[in-house]
Amino acid sequence: MSHRTSSSSAVNASWLDIAGGVEPLDGVDLDAVLVTRIERANLAMQPRINFYTPTFKSYVTSELAGCGKSAWPAVSITGGECALACDHCKAKILEPMIPAPTPEALWRVVNEQMAQGAQGMLLTGGSNHRNEVEYDAYYPVVRRIKDAFPAFRIALHTALVDERIAGCMADAGIDAAMMDVIGAQDTIAQVYHLKRSVADFERSLECLTATSMKVVPHIVIGLHYGRLLGEWEALEIVARHQPAALVLVVVMPFYAPAQRPFVTPDARQVGRFFLDARRRLPHTPLLLGCARPAGRIKAEIDSYAVMAGLNGIAHPADGVVELAVRLGRDVRVTPACCSIAVGDEVMALEQDAGIRVDLRDLIAAERARPRATGKLAGIPIVAS
Ligand code: SF4
């Protein structure tokens, strides 16, 4: 990886030194051994990185003005109901979503949301006791939506499926299919309270990738009460089925019951997993979704993500865009908050058609913020 810094000393600096020179990362405790290991892994095959963030919306063009939460609403066909009540979620993730408890309601919601500028939606719902979301009654209305509004993108949280269900989803016109891949039986049984097997998760992914849908599995790092357990097996499953992209998120167990507490995952372990994922899937877009713990640990996790060559990061911590520039990554910024959640970035990566923001503008905006004044001075910018 080449360094496009202007000073020759910076060219020869270690990544740890470069990170140490990024002021907003002050006090962030990166593991020297891990950083050196990632640097030496020579992951130069991924020069480009895209940050998805609403932070830089101040200079959005009229073309981008529609970006924001209402552009990608999340809609639940069960409202806030979920029979599984997993230990890390307890169905709370569904509560703020727009309910569409009938197919007719879904049609109405989509029309209302489009009138308010929605470009697509994440369609989801609570699971039954087999970790299936019962979409059967909705496929005709999804087809009707896609026929009436072909440009309206629909990303579907599929949960577990079989061949028939995957075919129904594809025939209905779903653009992106998303599912969590779990690689440890203990996690399935204990965290999800589920009598399904790791093989069921793999079979579901296999059925989805056999269709025309863009399939974007997620791996939740630290899902086993904050510890990493089945993540590497999940990675192997994903590698066997070559989806359009892989989204990594870090568990945020806001709703964990007191008797089953989650620990905060160790940032170094998360960083090691990023490196392993990058090596295992050198040609698959790897994206860090917005779910991850806040605070200093987020800056550590994001720094490792940039170093390990992930292709996209939602809501980067302060200083991480600068770190990417200083490490020589070809940096793009998409001023949107929800595109990873709905799979839009997958289309953008493939077509190279993501919304581009002039990096000089971005830096001007960064300089305008008191904390970031002068931060990127002296760095030649590639604003392609
Ligand atoms: S199945 Fe999904 S929505 Fe239901 S509790 Fe588990 S994580 Fe939350």
Boltz pocket constraint, residues with backbone or C-beta under 6 A from the ligand:
constraints:
  - pocket:
      binder: B
      contacts: [[A, 82], [A, 83], [A, 84], [A, 85], [A, 86], [A, 89], [A, 90], [A, 91], [A, 92], [A, 93], [A, 94], [A, 125], [A, 126], [A, 127]]
      max_distance: 6.0
